[in-house]
Amino acid sequence: MLEKLTKSRPDDGIVMFSYGFALLGHAKLLKDANARKKTRIDARSSMIKARDLGVTAPLLKSILERLPADGGKDDIFSDNKVADDAMRDGEMAYVRGDFRSAAAAYQRALEADPKLYEAALFAGDMSFKLDLNNKAAEWYARAVQINPNRETAYRYSATPFLKQGKLEEARQRYIDAVIAEPYNRLTWSGLGQWADAAGVKLGQPRVEIPTSVTPLKDGNMTIKLDPKLTDARDESGLGSWIVYGIHRSAWAMSKFAEIYPNEKTYRHSLREELEALNGVVEAVKQREKDKQIKELDPSLANLVKLSDEGLLEPFILFALADAGISRDYDGYRKENREKLRRYLVQYVTAGK
């Protein structure tokens, strides 16, 4: 049916996306490996057309990131052949719409390989499709036990609560998903669904850094200051931002190599950004103590508040992270899950 629609409505991005998604499912039913690969290539081609026609669904972007141009290889769920075969049986049953058989197959796979995340996850998904919400919750919890640092089970487990109008329960699970994988766009799309249902606008505290720092190149780093920072008449504290660039350049020139001797090249790190921002906070507090500030700049006020609340690191990791800083996330999360949660509750999902 979708294939016919692509011919009659070739400029409809949603049709192209739906057809590509259906092809991905159809590929699982094909017995010939070459046919499966070709079908995945066709699916990707249809998805690219959908993207070019303006479809911006997070799922589309995620699929295109994971599906290589050559169609990739067949999924291997487990090195345990019994478990892997059971997963394939489950996938084929799912594509046929036989959710009970699919659930049974996924459970067999989990029995054969108790550490197989997808088996527990998909068993939960099938239970949800069969309106067995309590059972689905049990399977999702099992997947979380297997790997608490993957976002999917958290996100899937939020859906039943969202559909039942249990918004607080849904919010907590979407927050868990973000904590698990904050740099995965699907986690934020889930939280966005909650926000739409709750009538809340997601947001981060506004902290504008009026200093630009160029990446380190040939041993040099350029720091550009907003002219307002050197205004002698400044009574808002903006001049405090001068120390931000000083700290950043110190890290680039020598401190990074001292703190991270096992890393061969400099990168922007969580510790560097934290030190630079804390330097600004200290400068603000000193100027306030010296009665040099009449009305603190709102952006600086937010920065000081975050620091006083102990939430500067979560702010950096969620709002300011680049490729370098994001590498420090897993280590920080290991010891600070509750602090990350507090930031997401108090700021991102608070609707302020």
C-alpha positions as CSV (number, residue, x, y, z in Angstrom):
1,M,0.0,0.0,0.0
2,L,2.8,2.4,0.9
3,E,4.7,1.6,-2.2
4,K,1.6,2.6,-4.3
5,L,1.4,5.8,-2.4
6,T,5.1,6.7,-3.1
7,K,4.3,6.5,-6.8
8,S,1.1,8.6,-6.6
9,R,2.5,11.1,-4.0
10,P,6.3,11.1,-4.6
11,D,6.7,14.6,-3.0
12,D,5.0,13.6,0.3
13,G,7.8,13.3,2.9
14,I,5.6,11.4,5.4
15,V,4.7,8.8,2.8
16,M,8.4,8.3,2.0
17,F,9.3,8.0,5.6
18,S,6.6,5.5,6.3
19,Y,7.5,3.4,3.3
20,G,11.2,3.3,4.4
21,F,10.2,2.3,7.9
22,A,7.9,-0.4,6.5
23,L,10.8,-1.7,4.3
24,L,13.0,-2.0,7.4
25,G,10.5,-4.3,8.9
26,H,9.9,-6.2,5.7
27,A,13.6,-6.9,5.4
28,K,13.4,-9.1,8.5
29,L,11.0,-11.4,6.8
30,L,13.2,-12.2,3.9
31,K,15.2,-15.4,4.0
32,D,17.9,-14.4,1.5
33,A,20.7,-12.3,3.1
34,N,21.3,-10.3,-0.2
35,A,17.6,-9.5,-0.4
36,R,17.6,-8.3,3.1
37,K,20.6,-6.0,2.4
38,K,19.0,-4.6,-0.8
39,T,15.8,-3.9,1.0
40,R,17.6,-2.0,3.8
41,I,19.4,0.0,1.1
42,D,16.0,0.8,-0.5
43,A,14.7,1.7,3.0
44,R,17.5,4.1,3.5
45,S,17.0,5.7,0.1
46,S,13.3,6.3,0.9
47,M,14.3,7.8,4.3
48,I,16.8,10.2,2.6
49,K,14.0,11.3,0.3
50,A,11.8,11.9,3.3
51,R,14.6,14.0,4.9
52,D,15.1,16.0,1.8
53,L,11.3,16.7,1.7
54,G,11.5,18.2,5.1
55,V,10.7,15.4,7.5
56,T,12.6,16.1,10.8
57,A,11.3,13.3,13.0
58,P,14.0,12.3,15.5
59,L,13.4,8.6,14.6
60,L,14.2,9.4,11.0
61,K,17.5,11.0,11.9
62,S,18.4,8.2,14.3
63,I,17.8,5.6,11.6
64,L,19.9,7.4,9.1
65,E,22.7,7.7,11.6
66,R,22.7,3.9,12.3
67,L,21.9,2.6,8.8
68,P,25.0,2.7,6.5
69,A,24.7,3.5,2.8
70,D,25.6,-0.1,1.9
71,G,22.7,-1.5,3.9
72,G,24.9,-2.8,6.7
73,K,24.9,-6.2,8.1
74,D,22.1,-8.3,9.6
75,D,21.6,-7.6,13.3
76,I,23.4,-10.0,15.7
77,F,21.7,-9.8,19.0
78,S,23.7,-12.4,20.9
79,D,26.7,-14.7,20.5
80,N,24.5,-17.3,22.1
81,K,23.0,-19.0,19.0
82,V,19.8,-20.1,20.9
83,A,19.2,-16.6,22.0
84,D,20.0,-15.0,18.7
85,D,17.7,-17.4,16.8
86,A,14.9,-16.7,19.3
87,M,15.3,-13.0,18.8
88,R,15.0,-13.5,15.0
89,D,11.9,-15.6,15.6
90,G,10.5,-12.7,17.7
91,E,11.4,-10.1,15.1
92,M,9.6,-12.1,12.3
93,A,6.5,-12.6,14.6
94,Y,6.5,-8.9,15.4
95,V,6.6,-7.8,11.7
96,R,3.6,-10.2,11.1
97,G,1.7,-8.5,13.9
98,D,1.7,-11.7,16.1
99,F,2.7,-9.9,19.3
100,R,2.1,-12.9,21.6
101,S,4.4,-15.2,19.7
102,A,7.0,-12.4,19.5
103,A,6.8,-11.9,23.3
104,A,7.3,-15.6,23.9
105,A,10.3,-15.6,21.5
106,Y,11.9,-12.7,23.3
107,Q,11.4,-14.4,26.6
108,R,13.1,-17.5,25.3
109,A,16.0,-15.4,24.2
110,L,16.3,-13.8,27.6
111,E,16.3,-17.3,29.2
112,A,19.2,-18.3,27.0
113,D,21.1,-15.1,27.5
114,P,20.1,-13.3,30.7
115,K,22.2,-10.2,29.8
116,L,20.5,-9.6,26.5
117,Y,19.1,-6.1,26.9
118,E,17.0,-6.2,23.7
119,A,15.2,-9.4,24.7
120,A,13.9,-7.8,27.9
121,L,13.2,-4.5,26.1
122,F,11.3,-6.1,23.2
123,A,9.3,-8.4,25.6
124,G,8.2,-5.2,27.4
125,D,7.2,-3.6,24.1
126,M,5.1,-6.6,23.1
127,S,3.4,-6.6,26.5
128,F,2.6,-2.9,26.0
129,K,1.1,-3.6,22.6
130,L,-1.0,-6.3,24.2
131,D,-2.3,-3.8,26.8
132,L,-0.4,-5.6,29.6
133,N,1.0,-2.5,31.1
134,N,2.0,-4.0,34.4
135,K,3.8,-6.8,32.7
136,A,5.5,-4.3,30.3
137,A,6.8,-2.4,33.3
138,E,8.3,-5.5,34.7
139,W,10.2,-6.2,31.5
140,Y,11.4,-2.6,31.1
141,A,12.7,-2.7,34.7
142,R,14.5,-5.9,33.8
143,A,16.2,-4.2,30.9
144,V,17.2,-1.3,33.1
145,Q,18.8,-3.8,35.5
146,I,20.8,-5.2,32.7
147,N,22.1,-1.8,31.6
148,P,21.0,1.3,33.5
149,N,23.0,3.5,31.1
150,R,20.9,2.8,28.0
151,E,18.0,5.1,27.5
152,T,15.5,3.0,25.5
153,A,13.8,1.1,28.4
154,Y,13.3,4.3,30.4
155,R,11.7,6.0,27.4
156,Y,9.5,3.0,26.4
157,S,8.4,2.7,30.0
158,A,7.2,6.3,30.1
159,T,4.8,5.8,27.2
160,P,2.1,3.9,29.1
161,F,2.1,6.6,31.8
162,L,1.9,9.3,29.2
163,K,-1.1,7.7,27.6
164,Q,-2.8,7.2,31.0
165,G,-2.3,10.9,31.8
166,K,0.1,10.1,34.6
167,L,2.4,12.9,33.8
168,E,4.6,12.9,36.8
169,E,5.4,9.2,36.5
170,A,6.1,9.8,32.8
171,R,8.4,12.8,33.5
172,Q,10.5,10.8,35.9
173,R,11.1,8.1,33.3
174,Y,11.9,10.5,30.5
175,I,14.4,12.2,32.9
176,D,16.0,8.8,33.5
177,A,16.3,8.4,29.8
178,V,18.1,11.8,29.4
179,I,20.4,10.9,32.3
180,A,21.3,7.6,30.6
181,E,22.0,9.2,27.2
182,P,21.8,13.0,27.1
183,Y,23.5,13.3,23.7
184,N,20.9,11.0,22.0
185,R,18.2,13.1,20.3
186,L,15.6,10.4,20.9
187,T,15.8,11.0,24.7
188,W,15.0,14.7,24.3
189,S,12.2,13.9,21.9
190,G,10.6,11.7,24.5
191,L,10.9,14.5,27.1
192,G,9.5,16.9,24.5
193,Q,6.4,14.6,24.2
194,W,5.9,14.9,28.0
195,A,6.3,18.7,27.8
196,D,3.7,18.9,25.1
197,A,1.3,16.9,27.2
198,A,2.0,18.8,30.3
199,G,1.9,22.2,28.6
200,V,5.4,22.9,29.7
201,K,8.2,24.5,27.8
202,L,11.6,22.8,28.3
203,G,14.4,25.2,29.0
204,Q,17.9,25.8,30.4
205,P,19.0,28.7,32.5
206,R,20.2,31.6,30.4
207,V,23.9,32.1,30.8
208,E,25.4,34.1,27.9
209,I,29.2,34.0,27.8
210,P,30.4,37.3,26.2
211,T,33.8,35.8,25.5
212,S,34.7,33.7,22.4
213,V,37.5,31.2,22.6
214,T,38.9,29.8,19.4
215,P,40.0,26.1,19.4
216,L,43.7,25.5,20.2
217,K,45.7,25.5,16.9
218,D,49.5,25.4,16.5
219,G,49.9,26.0,20.2
220,N,47.8,29.2,20.2
221,M,44.4,30.0,21.4
222,T,42.7,33.3,20.7
223,I,40.3,35.0,23.2
224,K,38.0,37.7,22.0
225,L,36.4,39.9,24.6
226,D,33.1,41.8,24.2
227,P,34.1,45.5,24.5
228,K,31.5,45.9,27.3
229,L,33.8,43.8,29.5
230,T,36.4,46.5,29.7
231,D,34.1,49.4,30.3
232,A,35.4,51.2,33.4
233,R,31.8,52.3,34.2
234,D,30.5,48.7,34.4
235,E,28.2,48.3,37.4
236,S,26.6,45.0,36.3
237,G,29.5,42.7,36.9
238,L,30.1,42.0,33.2
239,G,33.8,42.6,33.6
240,S,34.0,39.5,35.7
241,W,33.9,37.5,32.5
242,I,37.5,38.5,31.7
243,V,38.7,35.7,34.0
244,Y,36.8,33.1,31.9
245,G,39.2,33.5,29.0
246,I,42.2,33.5,31.3
247,H,41.3,30.2,32.8
248,R,40.5,28.7,29.4
249,S,43.8,29.7,27.9
250,A,45.8,28.3,30.9
251,W,44.1,25.0,30.4
252,A,44.9,25.0,26.7
253,M,48.5,26.0,27.1
254,S,49.6,23.7,29.9
255,K,47.1,22.7,32.6
256,F,45.3,20.1,30.4
257,A,48.5,18.2,29.9
258,E,49.2,18.2,33.6
259,I,45.7,17.0,34.6
260,Y,45.3,14.5,31.8
261,P,48.8,13.1,31.1
262,N,47.4,10.0,29.3
263,E,45.6,12.1,26.7
264,K,47.9,13.1,23.8
265,T,46.1,16.1,22.5
266,Y,44.2,19.0,24.2
267,R,40.4,18.9,24.4
268,H,37.9,21.1,26.1
269,S,37.0,19.3,29.3
270,L,34.3,19.5,32.1
271,R,37.0,20.4,34.6
272,E,38.3,23.2,32.5
273,E,34.8,24.7,31.9
274,L,33.9,24.3,35.5
275,E,37.1,26.1,36.7
276,A,36.6,28.9,34.2
277,L,32.9,29.5,35.2
278,N,33.7,29.2,38.9
279,G,36.4,31.8,38.3
280,V,33.8,34.2,37.0
281,V,31.5,33.4,40.0
282,E,34.4,34.2,42.4
283,A,35.1,37.5,40.6
284,V,31.4,38.5,40.8
285,K,31.3,37.7,44.6
286,Q,34.5,39.7,45.2
287,R,33.1,42.7,43.3
288,E,29.9,42.5,45.2
289,K,31.8,42.4,48.4
290,D,33.7,45.5,47.3
291,K,30.3,47.1,46.4
292,Q,31.3,47.6,42.8
293,I,28.1,46.1,41.4
294,K,24.8,48.0,41.6
295,E,22.6,45.6,39.6
296,L,24.0,42.2,38.7
297,D,23.6,41.1,35.1
298,P,20.8,38.5,34.8
299,S,23.0,36.0,33.0
300,L,25.6,36.3,35.8
301,A,22.9,36.0,38.4
302,N,21.9,32.7,36.9
303,L,25.5,31.5,36.9
304,V,26.0,32.4,40.6
305,K,22.7,30.7,41.5
306,L,23.7,27.5,39.7
307,S,27.1,27.5,41.5
308,D,25.6,28.1,44.9
309,E,23.2,25.2,44.3
310,G,26.0,22.9,43.3
311,L,24.4,22.4,39.8
312,L,27.0,24.1,37.7
313,E,28.4,20.8,36.4
314,P,25.0,19.4,35.3
315,F,24.4,22.8,33.6
316,I,27.7,22.5,31.7
317,L,27.0,18.8,30.7
318,F,23.4,19.5,29.5
319,A,23.6,23.0,28.1
320,L,27.2,23.7,27.1
321,A,28.7,20.3,26.2
322,D,30.8,20.0,23.1
323,A,32.6,17.0,21.8
324,G,35.3,17.4,24.4
325,I,33.2,18.0,27.4
326,S,30.8,15.1,26.5
327,R,33.6,12.6,26.9
328,D,33.6,13.4,30.7
329,Y,29.8,12.7,31.1
330,D,29.9,9.0,31.9
331,G,32.5,9.4,34.6
332,Y,30.5,12.3,36.2
333,R,27.2,10.4,36.0
334,K,28.7,7.4,37.8
335,E,28.9,9.4,41.0
336,N,26.3,12.1,40.5
337,R,23.0,10.7,39.1
338,E,20.9,12.5,41.7
339,K,22.5,15.8,41.0
340,L,21.8,15.4,37.3
341,R,18.2,14.5,38.2
342,R,17.8,17.5,40.5
343,Y,19.0,19.8,37.7
344,L,16.5,18.3,35.2
345,V,13.7,18.6,37.6
346,Q,14.5,22.0,39.0
347,Y,15.4,23.7,35.7
348,V,14.8,21.8,32.5
349,T,11.3,20.5,33.2
350,A,10.1,23.1,35.7
351,G,8.4,25.3,33.0
352,K,10.0,28.4,34.4
